[in-house]
Amino acid sequence: MPNLVNQMVVRELEDEFKDAEGMLLVSFGGLTVEETEDLRGKLAEKNVRFKMVRNKLARRVLADKELEFPEDAALKGNTGIAYGDAEAAIDAAKIFADKDVKKAGKVAFKGGVLEGNALDASSAKALADLPDRDTLHAQLLGVISGPARGLATVLHAVPSSVARVLQAHADEGEEG
């Protein structure tokens, strides 16, 4: 019977993780029910799916996706996996690295996956420092529009300096 249950869980995990571009593996123990629900709510707001997994079954599913983690510690102990598209993994990292969560010290990064590449714990934690899509768009727009803005300023400066020189000569002529 447990074998059948394990097969069903593995099949469910395979379906869940099939289209996931990003995953974040975290140690998720010692939280109160209220803290857990708060974190799950924040994850759900960002369209991040979260599932507590049995390590043996998760290891089997991830190995089928040809994902093996450099540290065996990634799938030891109490493990939760936050998953979704690549942006969801970044959002999850930001939520887990939030100062309130960090202060409680009950959630620790164990590893991750981003676009088919396995990440160690420090790389998974570094995802929290990446800017979100809107910030990247704003930065890109600034980089693209910067030279054009400079060119427009220079082109505008030439006629306005000529106009100022002419105005200065005209003012001089009126005084003299």
VENUR-V107813 format. One record per residue. N is the residue number from 0. RES is the residue in one letter. PHI is phi in radians with two decimals (NA if undefined). Layout:
n = [N,N]
res = [RES,RES]
phi = [PHI,PHI]
This chain:
n = [0,1,2,3,4,5,6,7,8,9,10,11,12,13,14,15,16,17,18,19,20,21,22,23,24,25,26,27,28,29,30,31,32,33,34,35,36,37,38,39,40,41,42,43,44,45,46,47,48,49,50,51,52,53,54,55,56,57,58,59,60,61,62,63,64,65,66,67,68,69,70,71,72,73,74,75,76,77,78,79,80,81,82,83,84,85,86,87,88,89,90,91,92,93,94,95,96,97,98,99,100,101,102,103,104,105,106,107,108,109,110,111,112,113,114,115,116,117,118,119,120,121,122,123,124,125,126,127,128,129,130,131,132,133,134,135,136,137,138,139,140,141,142,143,144,145,146,147,148,149,150,151,152,153,154,155,156,157,158,159,160,161,162,163,164,165,166,167,168,169,170,171,172,173,174,175]
res = [M,P,N,L,V,N,Q,M,V,V,R,E,L,E,D,E,F,K,D,A,E,G,M,L,L,V,S,F,G,G,L,T,V,E,E,T,E,D,L,R,G,K,L,A,E,K,N,V,R,F,K,M,V,R,N,K,L,A,R,R,V,L,A,D,K,E,L,E,F,P,E,D,A,A,L,K,G,N,T,G,I,A,Y,G,D,A,E,A,A,I,D,A,A,K,I,F,A,D,K,D,V,K,K,A,G,K,V,A,F,K,G,G,V,L,E,G,N,A,L,D,A,S,S,A,K,A,L,A,D,L,P,D,R,D,T,L,H,A,Q,L,L,G,V,I,S,G,P,A,R,G,L,A,T,V,L,H,A,V,P,S,S,V,A,R,V,L,Q,A,H,A,D,E,G,E,E,G]
phi = [NA,-1.05,-1.08,-1.13,-1.10,-1.06,-1.08,-1.16,-1.15,-1.08,-1.07,-1.13,-1.10,-1.06,-1.13,-1.16,-1.54,-0.95,-1.76,-1.25,-1.51,-2.45,-2.45,-2.33,-1.72,-2.33,-1.45,-2.28,-1.98,1.47,-1.43,-1.30,-1.05,-1.10,-1.14,-1.09,-1.11,-1.10,-1.12,-1.10,-1.14,-1.11,-1.14,-1.12,-1.06,-1.69,1.05,-1.80,-1.52,-2.40,-2.54,-1.40,-2.27,-1.43,-1.00,-1.07,-1.27,-1.11,-1.06,-1.14,-1.16,-1.20,-1.16,-1.13,-1.51,1.05,-2.05,-2.21,-1.61,-1.05,-1.74,-1.24,-1.19,-1.07,-2.10,-2.26,1.33,-1.37,-2.10,-2.09,-2.12,-1.71,-2.57,2.81,-1.29,-1.05,-1.17,-1.12,-1.13,-1.17,-1.08,-1.10,-1.08,-1.11,-1.16,-1.24,-1.64,-1.00,-1.04,-1.18,-1.20,-1.09,-1.12,-1.17,1.19,-1.81,-2.08,-2.27,-1.28,-2.01,2.93,-3.01,-2.44,-2.38,0.89,1.50,-1.93,-1.30,-2.06,-1.40,-1.07,-1.21,-1.20,-1.13,-1.17,-1.16,-1.03,-1.15,-1.50,-1.29,-1.28,-1.35,-1.04,-1.10,-1.13,-1.09,-1.08,-1.11,-1.12,-1.12,-1.07,-1.10,-1.17,-1.25,-1.42,-0.99,-1.08,-1.12,-1.11,-1.11,-1.11,-1.08,-1.13,-1.12,-1.11,-1.28,-1.19,-1.08,-1.13,-1.22,-1.23,-1.09,-1.10,-1.15,-1.12,-1.07,-1.12,-1.11,-1.14,-1.17,-1.14,-1.13,-1.13,-1.23,-1.31,-1.55]
